[in-house]
């Protein structure tokens, strides 16, 4: 089974997420955050990020973030080139797939719909499905359990260091992609099974010898 992170991995939502953070922080606090800092938050749930950075203001920040994010969602989300093809290839090969994300499943479903991937994902684990979140392995283990698959038989694909950490902690092979929010050097330091730069390279790792 192949599990995917969504933001920055399957969907190019990085501009949407970064803009949502900037809007919420500016609107609620009147402050600004550096771009590199905002990008480092991607892959984690909103609540701990905002509580750590702006103690006592997390609920208001989350509300403003989500309002703006949903209002601009379909306009700013784009497909990562080739990823729909990778998921199609996996399906043809009989490989089940899933999405494990740190945001709410209902929001991930909006992205899946916007990218035309409805019906192609076998399991979805969002923020509310588990009590702990990446880099904790619980969300990945939950997705594997839903489909009754052993963790050792799973691969997790993501663009952030927390994705690699969660996969390794879950006993799954980790594949890091460089087209999202992560920095290649930091991804490599996390010691994934592979680091890939485009969807074709990812397909070659997941389905060696598969027809293009």
SETI-879301 format. One line per 10 residues: their letters; for each residue x, y, z of N, C-alpha, C, O, CB. Coordinates in nm, 3 decimals. Glycine has a CB too. Example, Ala and Ser with C-alpha at 12.3 -4.5 7.8 and 13.67 -1.06 7.14 Angstrom:
2
AS> 1.319 -0.569 0.780 1.230 -0.450 0.780 1.320 -0.330 0.780 1.424 -0.332 0.846 1.131 -0.447 0.905  1.285 -0.225 0.708 1.367 -0.106 0.714 1.290 0.003 0.787 1.341 0.114 0.804 1.408 -0.060 0.572
***
This chain:
212
XXXXXXXXXX> 0.085 -0.119 0.000 0.000 0.000 0.000 0.088 0.124 0.000 0.192 0.128 0.065 -0.096 0.001 0.122  0.045 0.225 -0.073 0.117 0.352 -0.076 0.029 0.460 -0.015 -0.083 0.484 -0.062 0.159 0.389 -0.222  0.079 0.523 0.088 0.011 0.635 0.153 0.080 0.764 0.112 0.202 0.769 0.099 0.010 0.618 0.308  0.001 0.868 0.092 0.054 0.997 0.052 0.016 1.106 0.152 -0.096 1.107 0.203 0.005 1.034 -0.087  0.109 1.195 0.181 0.071 1.323 0.235 -0.005 1.396 0.124 0.008 1.359 0.007 0.197 1.406 0.285  -0.084 1.497 0.158 -0.157 1.566 0.052 -0.092 1.698 0.013 -0.051 1.717 -0.101 -0.301 1.590 0.095  -0.082 1.789 0.109 -0.032 1.924 0.079 0.115 1.921 0.040 0.200 1.875 0.116 -0.051 2.016 0.200  0.143 1.970 -0.080 0.280 1.975 -0.126 0.331 1.843 -0.180 0.446 1.833 -0.221 0.368 2.020 -0.017  0.246 1.742 -0.179 0.285 1.610 -0.229 0.196 1.570 -0.346 0.243 1.554 -0.458 0.277 1.504 -0.117  0.066 1.553 -0.320 -0.030 1.524 -0.427 -0.083 1.653 -0.487 -0.093 1.666 -0.609 -0.146 1.438 -0.373
XXXXXXXXXX> -0.117 1.748 -0.401 -0.170 1.876 -0.446 -0.071 1.988 -0.421 -0.007 1.992 -0.316 -0.301 1.907 -0.378  -0.058 2.079 -0.516 0.027 2.196 -0.497 -0.053 2.301 -0.421 -0.110 2.393 -0.480 0.079 2.253 -0.635  -0.057 2.284 -0.290 -0.132 2.375 -0.203 -0.042 2.467 -0.124 -0.090 2.542 -0.039 -0.220 2.297 -0.109  0.088 2.463 -0.149 0.182 2.542 -0.070 0.151 2.692 -0.079 0.146 2.758 0.025 0.325 2.515 -0.116  0.130 2.749 -0.199 0.095 2.892 -0.204 -0.032 2.924 -0.126 -0.040 3.027 -0.060 0.078 2.935 -0.349  -0.133 2.835 -0.133 -0.257 2.855 -0.060 -0.232 2.854 0.091 -0.283 2.941 0.162 -0.359 2.747 -0.096  -0.155 2.758 0.140 -0.128 2.747 0.283 -0.048 2.867 0.333 -0.081 2.925 0.436 -0.053 2.617 0.313  0.057 2.902 0.260 0.142 3.015 0.302 0.060 3.144 0.306 0.070 3.221 0.401 0.263 3.031 0.205  -0.021 3.167 0.203 -0.104 3.287 0.199 -0.205 3.288 0.313 -0.235 3.393 0.370 -0.176 3.299 0.065  -0.260 3.169 0.347 -0.357 3.159 0.456 -0.292 3.193 0.589 -0.352 3.263 0.672 -0.418 3.018 0.462
XXXXXXXXXX> -0.171 3.144 0.611 -0.098 3.178 0.733 -0.072 3.328 0.742 -0.099 3.391 0.845 0.035 3.101 0.739  -0.022 3.385 0.634 0.008 3.529 0.636 -0.117 3.612 0.662 -0.114 3.709 0.738 0.072 3.571 0.503  -0.227 3.573 0.598 -0.352 3.646 0.618 -0.397 3.638 0.763 -0.431 3.740 0.823 -0.461 3.592 0.525  -0.398 3.518 0.819 -0.444 3.501 0.958 -0.357 3.576 1.056 -0.408 3.644 1.145 -0.448 3.354 0.995  -0.227 3.564 1.042 -0.135 3.629 1.135 -0.147 3.781 1.125 -0.153 3.850 1.227 0.011 3.586 1.107  -0.151 3.832 1.003 -0.163 3.977 0.986 -0.295 4.030 1.037 -0.299 4.136 1.099 -0.147 4.013 0.841  -0.404 3.958 1.010 -0.538 4.003 1.050 -0.555 4.000 1.201 -0.609 4.095 1.259 -0.644 3.917 0.984  -0.512 3.894 1.264 -0.537 3.875 1.407 -0.434 3.947 1.494 -0.471 4.006 1.595 -0.537 3.728 1.440  -0.308 3.942 1.456 -0.202 3.996 1.543 -0.142 4.126 1.495 -0.079 4.199 1.572 -0.093 3.895 1.558  -0.161 4.157 1.364 -0.096 4.275 1.309 0.051 4.256 1.285 0.122 4.350 1.250 -0.117 4.392 1.400
XXXXXXXXXX> 0.099 4.133 1.303 0.240 4.103 1.287 0.264 4.031 1.154 0.169 3.998 1.082 0.291 4.017 1.404  0.390 4.007 1.124 0.426 3.929 1.006 0.516 3.813 1.048 0.579 3.818 1.154 0.496 4.018 0.900  0.521 3.712 0.965 0.610 3.597 0.989 0.695 3.577 0.866 0.651 3.598 0.753 0.529 3.467 1.023  0.820 3.535 0.889 0.910 3.511 0.778 0.863 3.392 0.694 0.807 3.296 0.747 1.053 3.487 0.829  0.886 3.401 0.564 0.842 3.296 0.473 0.898 3.159 0.511 0.825 3.060 0.511 0.883 3.330 0.330  1.027 3.153 0.545 1.088 3.024 0.577 1.027 2.965 0.703 1.015 2.843 0.716 1.240 3.039 0.595  0.987 3.051 0.798 0.924 3.002 0.920 0.787 2.944 0.889 0.752 2.836 0.938 0.912 3.114 1.025  0.709 3.015 0.810 0.575 2.969 0.773 0.583 2.835 0.700 0.505 2.744 0.729 0.503 3.074 0.685  0.676 2.823 0.608 0.688 2.698 0.533 0.729 2.582 0.623 0.694 2.467 0.596 0.790 2.715 0.420  0.801 2.611 0.730 0.842 2.504 0.823 0.725 2.449 0.901 0.734 2.339 0.957 0.949 2.555 0.919
XXXXXXXXXX> 0.613 2.522 0.907 0.494 2.475 0.981 0.412 2.376 0.899 0.330 2.303 0.955 0.407 2.595 1.021  0.432 2.374 0.768 0.350 2.290 0.682 0.372 2.143 0.715 0.485 2.097 0.728 0.380 2.318 0.534  0.261 2.071 0.728 0.267 1.930 0.765 0.224 1.905 0.909 0.201 1.791 0.948 0.406 1.878 0.746  0.213 2.013 0.987 0.168 2.001 1.126 0.027 2.059 1.139 -0.011 2.145 1.060 0.265 2.073 1.222  -0.052 2.013 1.238 -0.184 2.071 1.260 -0.173 2.218 1.301 -0.072 2.261 1.356 -0.259 1.992 1.369  -0.278 2.294 1.273 -0.276 2.437 1.302 -0.267 2.467 1.451 -0.195 2.559 1.492 -0.400 2.502 1.246  -0.339 2.391 1.534 -0.348 2.425 1.676 -0.212 2.431 1.745 -0.180 2.533 1.805 -0.435 2.324 1.746  -0.129 2.326 1.739 0.000 2.336 1.808 0.091 2.443 1.748 0.167 2.507 1.821 0.070 2.202 1.803  0.084 2.463 1.617 0.166 2.566 1.555 0.132 2.703 1.610 0.220 2.777 1.655 0.148 2.565 1.402  0.002 2.737 1.608 -0.039 2.869 1.655 -0.021 2.885 1.806 0.015 2.994 1.852 -0.185 2.894 1.617
XXXXXXXXXX> -0.045 2.780 1.882 -0.029 2.790 2.028 0.117 2.814 2.065 0.146 2.892 2.156 -0.080 2.663 2.096  0.208 2.748 1.995 0.349 2.768 2.023 0.395 2.907 1.985 0.471 2.970 2.058 0.432 2.665 1.948  0.348 2.955 1.872 0.398 3.083 1.818 0.322 3.203 1.873 0.381 3.309 1.895 0.388 3.083 1.667  0.191 3.187 1.895 0.107 3.298 1.942 0.019 3.248 2.056 -0.102 3.232 2.036 0.021 3.357 1.825  0.075 3.223 2.172 0.000 3.164 2.285 -0.127 3.241 2.317 -0.128 3.364 2.324 0.089 3.157 2.409  -0.236 3.165 2.336 -0.363 3.225 2.374 -0.446 3.279 2.259 -0.558 3.323 2.279 -0.339 3.332 2.469  -0.391 3.275 2.137 -0.463 3.332 2.023 -0.492 3.227 1.914 -0.535 3.261 1.804 -0.383 3.448 1.963  -0.467 3.102 1.947 -0.476 2.997 1.845 -0.616 2.984 1.787 -0.631 2.973 1.665 -0.434 2.864 1.905  -0.719 2.985 1.870 -0.855 2.963 1.820 -0.896 3.069 1.719 -0.954 3.037 1.615 -0.954 2.960 1.935  -0.867 3.195 1.749 -0.902 3.303 1.657 -0.820 3.293 1.529 -0.872 3.314 1.419 -0.880 3.440 1.722
XXXXXXXXXX> -0.693 3.260 1.542 -0.607 3.245 1.425 -0.656 3.132 1.335 -0.660 3.146 1.213 -0.462 3.220 1.468  -0.694 3.020 1.396 -0.744 2.907 1.318 -0.872 2.944 1.245 -0.890 2.910 1.128 -0.769 2.786 1.409  -0.962 3.015 1.314 -1.089 3.055 1.250 -1.063 3.142 1.128 -1.119 3.117 1.021 -1.178 3.130 1.351  -0.978 3.243 1.143 -0.950 3.334 1.032 -0.875 3.261 0.920 -0.901 3.282 0.802 -0.868 3.455 1.081  -0.781 3.175 0.959 -0.707 3.096 0.861 -0.803 3.013 0.777 -0.797 3.017 0.654 -0.604 3.004 0.930  -0.891 2.939 0.842 -0.979 2.847 0.769 -1.079 2.921 0.681 -1.108 2.877 0.570 -1.053 2.757 0.867  -1.131 3.033 0.730 -1.225 3.111 0.650 -1.160 3.155 0.519 -1.218 3.141 0.412 -1.275 3.233 0.729  -1.039 3.208 0.529 -0.969 3.258 0.410 -0.927 3.142 0.321 -0.939 3.149 0.199 -0.845 3.341 0.450  -0.879 3.035 0.382 -0.832 2.918 0.308 -0.945 2.858 0.225 -0.927 2.829 0.106 -0.776 2.814 0.404  -1.062 2.839 0.286 -1.175 2.780 0.215 -1.227 2.872 0.105 -1.269 2.826 -0.001 -1.287 2.746 0.312
XXXXXXXXXX> -1.225 3.003 0.131 -1.275 3.098 0.032 -1.188 3.101 -0.094 -1.236 3.132 -0.203 -1.282 3.238 0.093  -1.059 3.068 -0.079 -0.966 3.076 -0.192 -0.917 2.939 -0.237 -0.830 2.929 -0.323 -0.847 3.162 -0.156  -0.973 2.833 -0.179 -0.922 2.698 -0.199 -0.914 2.658 -0.346 -0.806 2.628 -0.396 -1.007 2.600 -0.126  -1.027 2.657 -0.415 -1.031 2.605 -0.551 -0.957 2.695 -0.650 -0.915 2.649 -0.756 -1.174 2.587 -0.595  -0.941 2.822 -0.616 -0.870 2.914 -0.705 -0.719 2.894 -0.698 -0.650 2.915 -0.798 -0.905 3.058 -0.670  -0.666 2.855 -0.582 -0.522 2.850 -0.563 -0.462 2.709 -0.567 -0.341 2.695 -0.585 -0.487 2.914 -0.434  -0.544 2.606 -0.550 -0.490 2.470 -0.552 -0.462 2.426 -0.695 -0.540 2.455 -0.786 -0.588 2.372 -0.484  -0.352 2.356 -0.715 -0.317 2.303 -0.846 -0.266 2.161 -0.830 -0.219 2.122 -0.723 -0.211 2.393 -0.916  -0.275 2.085 -0.936 -0.221 1.949 -0.935 -0.069 1.955 -0.942 -0.013 2.037 -1.015 -0.278 1.865 -1.054  -0.004 1.869 -0.868 0.140 1.848 -0.889 0.153 1.768 -1.018 0.094 1.661 -1.031 0.208 1.774 -0.766
XXXXXXXXXX> 0.229 1.819 -1.111 0.238 1.757 -1.243 0.276 1.610 -1.232 0.378 1.575 -1.172 0.339 1.832 -1.329  0.195 1.525 -1.290 0.223 1.384 -1.298 0.171 1.299 -1.185 0.174 1.176 -1.194 0.366 1.365 -1.307  0.123 1.361 -1.078 0.083 1.282 -0.962 -0.046 1.203 -0.987 -0.059 1.091 -0.939 0.064 1.372 -0.841  -0.140 1.260 -1.061 -0.261 1.184 -1.094 -0.224 1.059 -1.174 -0.284 0.954 -1.158 -0.360 1.273 -1.175  -0.124 1.073 -1.260 -0.076 0.961 -1.340 -0.015 0.853 -1.251 -0.037 0.734 -1.274 0.026 1.009 -1.445  0.062 0.894 -1.150 0.122 0.798 -1.058 0.014 0.719 -0.985 0.022 0.596 -0.974 0.213 0.870 -0.956  -0.088 0.789 -0.936 -0.197 0.722 -0.865 -0.271 0.627 -0.959 -0.313 0.519 -0.917 -0.294 0.825 -0.806  -0.289 0.667 -1.085 -0.352 0.580 -1.184 -0.268 0.455 -1.207 -0.323 0.344 -1.215 -0.373 0.655 -1.317  -0.137 0.470 -1.217 -0.048 0.356 -1.237 -0.055 0.259 -1.119 -0.059 0.138 -1.138 0.097 0.404 -1.257  -0.058 0.313 -0.999 -0.068 0.228 -0.881 -0.199 0.150 -0.883 -0.202 0.031 -0.852 -0.058 0.312 -0.753
XXXXXXXXXX> -0.307 0.219 -0.919 -0.438 0.153 -0.925 -0.437 0.040 -1.028 -0.489 -0.069 -1.002 -0.547 0.255 -0.960  -0.378 0.066 -1.145 -0.369 -0.036 -1.249 -0.289 -0.157 -1.203 -0.317 -0.271 -1.243 -0.307 0.022 -1.374  -0.190 -0.131 -1.119 -0.105 -0.239 -1.070 -0.166 -0.311 -0.951 -0.107 -0.405 -0.898 0.032 -0.185 -1.033  -0.285 -0.268 -0.908 -0.352 -0.331 -0.795 -0.300 -0.288 -0.660 -0.322 -0.356 -0.560 -0.340 -0.478 -0.806  -0.231 -0.175 -0.656 -0.176 -0.123 -0.530 -0.278 -0.027 -0.468 -0.319 0.070 -0.532 -0.038 -0.051 -0.553  -0.318 -0.055 -0.346 -0.411 0.034 -0.279 -0.339 0.161 -0.232 -0.220 0.159 -0.202 -0.477 -0.037 -0.159  -0.414 0.271 -0.228 -0.354 0.399 -0.191 -0.436 0.468 -0.083 -0.554 0.440 -0.065 -0.343 0.489 -0.314  -0.371 0.559 -0.013 -0.439 0.636 0.090 -0.374 0.773 0.104 -0.264 0.797 0.055 -0.437 0.562 0.223  -0.443 0.862 0.173 -0.391 0.994 0.204 -0.392 1.011 0.355 -0.494 0.986 0.420 -0.474 1.107 0.135  -0.280 1.052 0.410 -0.268 1.081 0.553 -0.223 1.226 0.567 -0.113 1.261 0.526 -0.168 0.983 0.625
XXXXXXXXXX> -0.308 1.309 0.625 -0.282 1.453 0.633 -0.303 1.504 0.775 -0.378 1.445 0.853 -0.372 1.529 0.536  -0.236 1.614 0.806 -0.252 1.675 0.938 -0.367 1.774 0.943 -0.393 1.832 1.049 -0.125 1.745 0.978  -0.437 1.794 0.832 -0.553 1.882 0.837 -0.681 1.801 0.833 -0.677 1.680 0.811 -0.549 1.984 0.722  -0.792 1.866 0.853 -0.919 1.796 0.864 -0.951 1.722 0.735 -0.926 1.771 0.625 -1.030 1.894 0.898  -1.007 1.602 0.751 -1.037 1.519 0.635 -1.132 1.588 0.538 -1.120 1.573 0.417 -1.096 1.387 0.680  -1.228 1.666 0.592 -1.324 1.731 0.504 -1.254 1.831 0.411 -1.297 1.849 0.297 -1.432 1.803 0.587  -1.147 1.895 0.460 -1.073 1.989 0.377 -0.989 1.913 0.274 -0.977 1.957 0.159 -0.984 2.079 0.463  -0.932 1.801 0.315 -0.856 1.719 0.220 -0.948 1.669 0.109 -0.908 1.665 -0.007 -0.788 1.599 0.292  -1.070 1.632 0.144 -1.166 1.585 0.042 -1.194 1.694 -0.061 -1.212 1.665 -0.179 -1.298 1.540 0.108  -1.197 1.821 -0.017 -1.214 1.931 -0.112 -1.100 1.932 -0.213 -1.122 1.951 -0.332 -1.222 2.066 -0.038
XXXXXXXXXX> -0.978 1.910 -0.163 -0.863 1.907 -0.252 -0.866 1.789 -0.346 -0.836 1.802 -0.465 -0.736 1.905 -0.172  -0.903 1.673 -0.294 -0.912 1.553 -0.377 -1.015 1.574 -0.488 -0.994 1.536 -0.603 -0.950 1.430 -0.291  -1.127 1.636 -0.452 -1.231 1.664 -0.552 -1.182 1.765 -0.655 -1.203 1.747 -0.775 -1.358 1.717 -0.484  -1.115 1.871 -0.608 -1.068 1.975 -0.699 -0.967 1.921 -0.800 -0.955 1.973 -0.911 -1.006 2.090 -0.620  -0.893 1.817 -0.761 -0.792 1.760 -0.850 -0.846 1.642 -0.931 -0.771 1.580 -1.008 -0.673 1.716 -0.769  -0.975 1.611 -0.916 -1.035 1.504 -0.992 -0.991 1.366 -0.950 -0.986 1.274 -1.032 -1.004 1.523 -1.135  -0.959 1.350 -0.821 -0.910 1.221 -0.772 -1.013 1.145 -0.689 -0.980 1.046 -0.624 -0.786 1.243 -0.690  -1.135 1.191 -0.690 -1.240 1.121 -0.615 -1.254 0.977 -0.666 -1.251 0.952 -0.787 -1.375 1.196 -0.627  -1.269 0.883 -0.572 -1.286 0.744 -0.608 -1.156 0.669 -0.630 -1.158 0.548 -0.654 -1.368 0.735 -0.729  -1.043 0.739 -0.624 -0.915 0.674 -0.648 -0.836 0.648 -0.518 -0.732 0.582 -0.521 -0.831 0.758 -0.742
XXXXXXXXXX> -0.885 0.700 -0.408 -0.815 0.688 -0.280 -0.893 0.590 -0.192 -1.013 0.607 -0.171 -0.800 0.827 -0.210  -0.824 0.489 -0.139 -0.891 0.383 -0.063 -0.913 0.418 0.083 -1.005 0.366 0.145 -0.812 0.258 -0.072  -0.829 0.505 0.141 -0.845 0.543 0.280 -0.793 0.685 0.298 -0.695 0.726 0.236 -0.771 0.445 0.374  -0.861 0.759 0.385 -0.821 0.896 0.415 -0.815 0.913 0.566 -0.913 0.890 0.636 -0.918 0.998 0.352  -0.699 0.953 0.615 -0.682 0.982 0.758 -0.649 1.130 0.773 -0.544 1.177 0.729 -0.569 0.893 0.820  -0.740 1.203 0.837 -0.718 1.345 0.861 -0.692 1.373 1.007 -0.665 1.282 1.086 -0.837 1.426 0.813  -0.700 1.499 1.043 -0.667 1.542 1.178 -0.752 1.478 1.286 -0.703 1.449 1.395 -0.680 1.691 1.187  -0.879 1.454 1.257 -0.971 1.406 1.361 -0.972 1.254 1.377 -1.036 1.203 1.469 -1.110 1.453 1.329  -0.903 1.183 1.291 -0.905 1.037 1.299 -0.816 0.982 1.411 -0.837 0.870 1.457 -0.862 0.978 1.168  -0.717 1.060 1.454 -0.627 1.016 1.561 -0.603 1.128 1.660 -0.625 1.246 1.629 -0.493 0.966 1.502
XXXXXXXXXX> -0.559 1.092 1.779 -0.532 1.193 1.881 -0.391 1.251 1.871 -0.366 1.361 1.920 -0.552 1.134 2.019  -0.300 1.177 1.807 -0.164 1.226 1.787 -0.139 1.244 1.639 -0.204 1.181 1.556 -0.061 1.130 1.850  -0.044 1.328 1.606 -0.022 1.365 1.467 0.126 1.362 1.432 0.212 1.358 1.519 -0.080 1.504 1.439  0.154 1.364 1.302 0.293 1.360 1.256 0.377 1.467 1.328 0.333 1.580 1.344 0.299 1.381 1.104  0.497 1.431 1.372 0.577 1.314 1.336 0.544 1.185 1.412 0.611 1.084 1.391 0.720 1.345 1.356  0.442 1.186 1.498 0.399 1.062 1.561 0.344 0.968 1.452 0.281 1.014 1.357 0.291 1.090 1.671  0.367 0.839 1.465 0.324 0.746 1.360 0.175 0.711 1.363 0.128 0.645 1.270 0.401 0.622 1.370  0.101 0.754 1.465 -0.036 0.708 1.482 -0.124 0.726 1.357 -0.197 0.633 1.322 -0.098 0.780 1.596  -0.121 0.842 1.288 -0.209 0.855 1.171 -0.177 0.755 1.060 -0.267 0.705 0.993 -0.200 0.995 1.115  -0.049 0.726 1.041 -0.010 0.631 0.938 -0.052 0.489 0.976 -0.099 0.412 0.892 0.142 0.636 0.915
XXXXXXXXXX> -0.035 0.456 1.103 -0.076 0.324 1.151 -0.227 0.306 1.143 -0.276 0.197 1.114 -0.027 0.302 1.295  -0.300 0.414 1.168 -0.447 0.411 1.156 -0.487 0.376 1.013 -0.572 0.290 0.992 -0.508 0.547 1.198  -0.426 0.443 0.915 -0.462 0.420 0.775 -0.432 0.275 0.735 -0.510 0.212 0.664 -0.386 0.517 0.684  -0.318 0.224 0.780 -0.283 0.085 0.749 -0.383 -0.011 0.813 -0.422 -0.110 0.750 -0.141 0.054 0.796  -0.423 0.017 0.936 -0.516 -0.072 1.006 -0.653 -0.074 0.940 -0.717 -0.179 0.934 -0.530 -0.030 1.151  -0.697 0.040 0.889 -0.828 0.047 0.823 -0.834 -0.052 0.707 -0.937 -0.115 0.684 -0.856 0.190 0.773  -0.725 -0.064 0.634 -0.722 -0.155 0.519 -0.658 -0.289 0.553 -0.634 -0.371 0.465 -0.647 -0.090 0.405  -0.631 -0.309 0.682 -0.576 -0.437 0.730 -0.446 -0.472 0.657 -0.428 -0.583 0.608 -0.679 -0.550 0.709  -0.356 -0.375 0.652 -0.225 -0.392 0.589 -0.117 -0.374 0.694 -0.125 -0.281 0.776 -0.206 -0.292 0.470  -0.017 -0.460 0.694 0.094 -0.447 0.788 0.176 -0.323 0.754 0.200 -0.296 0.637 0.184 -0.574 0.786
XXXXXXXXXX> 0.220 -0.247 0.856 0.301 -0.127 0.830 0.423 -0.155 0.742 0.459 -0.073 0.657 0.347 -0.067 0.961  0.486 -0.268 0.762 0.606 -0.302 0.685 0.576 -0.317 0.536 0.668 -0.316 0.454 0.668 -0.430 0.737  0.448 -0.330 0.501 0.409 -0.345 0.361 0.365 -0.211 0.300 0.313 -0.207 0.189 0.296 -0.446 0.349  0.388 -0.103 0.374 0.343 0.029 0.330 0.460 0.121 0.299 0.569 0.109 0.355 0.256 0.092 0.436  0.435 0.212 0.210 0.527 0.323 0.180 0.452 0.452 0.208 0.334 0.464 0.175 0.579 0.318 0.030  0.520 0.549 0.270 0.458 0.680 0.291 0.538 0.784 0.214 0.660 0.792 0.228 0.451 0.717 0.443  0.468 0.863 0.134 0.530 0.963 0.049 0.492 1.101 0.099 0.373 1.131 0.115 0.486 0.944 -0.099  0.591 1.186 0.125 0.562 1.319 0.174 0.672 1.417 0.142 0.781 1.379 0.097 0.539 1.316 0.322  0.642 1.546 0.165 0.736 1.652 0.128 0.803 1.718 0.249 0.881 1.812 0.232 0.665 1.757 0.048  0.773 1.670 0.370 0.825 1.735 0.490 0.903 1.637 0.576 0.883 1.515 0.569 0.710 1.796 0.572
XXXXXXXXXX> 0.992 1.692 0.657 1.071 1.608 0.748 0.980 1.529 0.841 1.008 1.413 0.871 1.169 1.695 0.830  0.870 1.591 0.888 0.780 1.518 0.977 0.717 1.398 0.909 0.681 1.300 0.975 0.670 1.611 1.029  0.703 1.403 0.776 0.650 1.288 0.702 0.748 1.172 0.708 0.709 1.057 0.732 0.621 1.327 0.555  0.875 1.201 0.686 0.978 1.098 0.692 0.987 1.040 0.833 0.997 0.919 0.851 1.115 1.155 0.648  0.984 1.128 0.932 0.994 1.084 1.071 0.877 0.994 1.108 0.895 0.892 1.174 1.000 1.204 1.165  0.757 1.032 1.066 0.638 0.952 1.098 0.645 0.815 1.031 0.611 0.714 1.092 0.511 1.024 1.054  0.689 0.812 0.906 0.699 0.685 0.834 0.798 0.592 0.901 0.769 0.474 0.922 0.739 0.708 0.689  0.914 0.644 0.935 1.017 0.561 0.998 0.968 0.510 1.133 0.992 0.395 1.169 1.148 0.640 1.015  0.900 0.596 1.209 0.848 0.556 1.339 0.739 0.449 1.326 0.722 0.366 1.416 0.793 0.676 1.414  0.667 0.452 1.214 0.560 0.355 1.190 0.613 0.224 1.134 0.537 0.127 1.122 0.458 0.412 1.096
XXXXXXXXXX> 0.740 0.218 1.101 0.795 0.097 1.039 0.764 0.089 0.891 0.764 -0.020 0.834 0.741 -0.025 1.108  0.738 0.203 0.829 0.709 0.207 0.686 0.828 0.266 0.611 0.908 0.340 0.669 0.581 0.290 0.658  0.839 0.234 0.484 0.940 0.296 0.400 0.897 0.440 0.371 0.781 0.465 0.339 0.962 0.216 0.268  0.990 0.533 0.384 0.961 0.674 0.359 1.022 0.718 0.226 1.139 0.691 0.198 1.014 0.762 0.474  0.941 0.785 0.145 0.991 0.846 0.023 0.963 0.996 0.031 0.849 1.037 0.049 0.925 0.782 -0.106  1.067 1.075 0.019 1.053 1.221 0.029 1.054 1.284 -0.109 1.133 1.245 -0.195 1.166 1.281 0.115  0.965 1.379 -0.131 0.959 1.452 -0.259 1.008 1.594 -0.236 0.988 1.652 -0.128 0.815 1.452 -0.318  1.072 1.651 -0.337 1.135 1.782 -0.320 1.054 1.897 -0.377 1.099 2.011 -0.372 1.270 1.781 -0.385  0.933 1.869 -0.430 0.856 1.977 -0.493 0.760 2.048 -0.397 0.683 2.134 -0.440 0.777 1.921 -0.610  0.764 2.013 -0.269 0.673 2.075 -0.172 0.744 2.176 -0.084 0.822 2.259 -0.132 0.609 1.970 -0.086
XXXXXXXXXX> 0.715 2.169 0.046 0.766 2.268 0.140 0.904 2.233 0.195 0.972 2.320 0.249 0.671 2.284 0.253  0.945 2.109 0.182 1.070 2.065 0.244 1.194 2.110 0.169 1.189 2.145 0.051 1.070 1.917 0.256  1.305 2.107 0.239 1.437 2.138 0.183 1.512 2.007 0.164 1.520 1.926 0.256 1.518 2.238 0.276  1.566 1.986 0.046 1.629 1.857 0.014 1.730 1.814 0.120 1.728 1.699 0.164 1.697 1.865 -0.121  1.818 1.904 0.161 1.921 1.867 0.256 1.862 1.816 0.386 1.911 1.719 0.444 2.012 1.985 0.284  1.756 1.881 0.433 1.692 1.839 0.558 1.617 1.708 0.540 1.615 1.624 0.629 1.597 1.948 0.609  1.556 1.692 0.424 1.488 1.566 0.394 1.588 1.450 0.393 1.560 1.344 0.447 1.413 1.574 0.260  1.702 1.471 0.331 1.804 1.367 0.325 1.857 1.333 0.464 1.884 1.217 0.494 1.920 1.411 0.235  1.871 1.435 0.549 1.919 1.412 0.685 1.823 1.324 0.765 1.864 1.254 0.857 1.939 1.545 0.756  1.694 1.329 0.730 1.593 1.247 0.799 1.600 1.100 0.759 1.534 1.015 0.819 1.454 1.301 0.771
XXXXXXXXXX> 1.680 1.070 0.658 1.708 0.932 0.615 1.587 0.856 0.561 1.553 0.749 0.612 1.766 0.857 0.729  1.522 0.910 0.458 1.416 0.833 0.391 1.477 0.723 0.306 1.598 0.720 0.284 1.328 0.925 0.304  1.393 0.634 0.259 1.437 0.530 0.167 1.487 0.592 0.036 1.586 0.548 -0.022 1.323 0.429 0.138  1.416 0.697 -0.010 1.454 0.764 -0.134 1.408 0.910 -0.130 1.314 0.944 -0.059 1.393 0.692 -0.257  1.476 0.994 -0.205 1.436 1.132 -0.227 1.420 1.150 -0.377 1.512 1.118 -0.453 1.541 1.234 -0.167  1.306 1.201 -0.421 1.279 1.213 -0.565 1.240 1.357 -0.600 1.188 1.431 -0.517 1.166 1.115 -0.608  1.269 1.393 -0.725 1.249 1.532 -0.769 1.129 1.553 -0.861 1.091 1.667 -0.887 1.372 1.579 -0.838  1.070 1.444 -0.910 0.950 1.460 -0.994 0.867 1.333 -0.989 0.909 1.230 -0.935 0.990 1.495 -1.141  0.748 1.341 -1.047 0.654 1.228 -1.039 0.706 1.106 -1.113 0.679 0.994 -1.070 0.519 1.269 -1.096  0.779 1.125 -1.221 0.832 1.011 -1.295 0.931 0.934 -1.209 0.931 0.810 -1.209 0.899 1.057 -1.425
XXXXXXXXXX> 1.015 1.006 -1.136 1.111 0.941 -1.047 1.039 0.870 -0.933 1.082 0.763 -0.889 1.211 1.044 -0.991  0.929 0.929 -0.886 0.851 0.865 -0.780 0.791 0.734 -0.831 0.794 0.633 -0.761 0.740 0.959 -0.729  0.735 0.736 -0.952 0.677 0.614 -1.008 0.782 0.505 -1.022 0.753 0.387 -1.001 0.614 0.643 -1.143  0.903 0.543 -1.057 1.010 0.446 -1.073 1.046 0.381 -0.940 1.083 0.264 -0.938 1.133 0.511 -1.132  1.034 0.455 -0.830 1.061 0.400 -0.697 0.947 0.310 -0.652 0.970 0.201 -0.600 1.083 0.512 -0.595  0.823 0.356 -0.674 0.707 0.282 -0.624 0.673 0.161 -0.710 0.624 0.060 -0.659 0.588 0.373 -0.618  0.700 0.171 -0.841 0.663 0.064 -0.934 0.779 0.036 -1.027 0.771 0.065 -1.146 0.537 0.100 -1.015  0.887 -0.020 -0.977 1.003 -0.047 -1.063 0.963 -0.132 -1.182 0.897 -0.235 -1.167 1.114 -0.118 -0.984  1.003 -0.089 -1.300 0.974 -0.167 -1.419 0.836 -0.145 -1.476 0.800 -0.207 -1.577 0.990 -0.309 -1.389  0.757 -0.055 -1.412 0.621 -0.032 -1.464 0.627 0.040 -1.598 0.718 0.119 -1.623 0.538 0.050 -1.363
XX> 0.529 0.014 -1.683 0.520 0.084 -1.811 0.480 0.228 -1.788 0.392 0.253 -1.705 0.420 0.015 -1.904  0.539 0.325 -1.857 0.505 0.467 -1.839 0.363 0.495 -1.887 0.317 0.609 -1.880 0.605 0.556 -1.915
***
